[in-house]
Amino acid sequence: MTAKDLSASLQSHASWVGNPHAGGRKADLRGADLRRVNLEAADLRWADLRAADLSGAVLDKADLSHCDLRGANLTGASCVGTRFVNAKLDGCNLAGVDLRAAQLEYARLAGANVYSVRGKPDGPDAPAPPTPEQARTRGR
């Protein structure tokens, strides 16, 4: 996928997200080669990214709520502050992904590779940071 094709797809998707009845098309990026692409703060809600290669991509502060990422490769991607609310991440490769402050409420992660995920996602189930006392006693 060329940069021009990606830009056109994202513009059409933005129109569709704004009003699905007024024009534009839902982004269909199935199997797309999006390695090392900068999608910082992109609105990709409801996009179809099944089996897409997003390895090394920058997705910081992007909104991927309700996105279908089943079987996608996000190895080494930066997803700081990214929203994955209700996203389908089944079978996704998240090895080495930076998920600091990412929101994963209700995201599906069945069979996802989360080995060496960096950071701590936010959300209601995220563990609280250790107290200073707990931090001191861990080193003993």
Helices and strands as residue ranges (DSSP letters): H 3-18, H 132-138
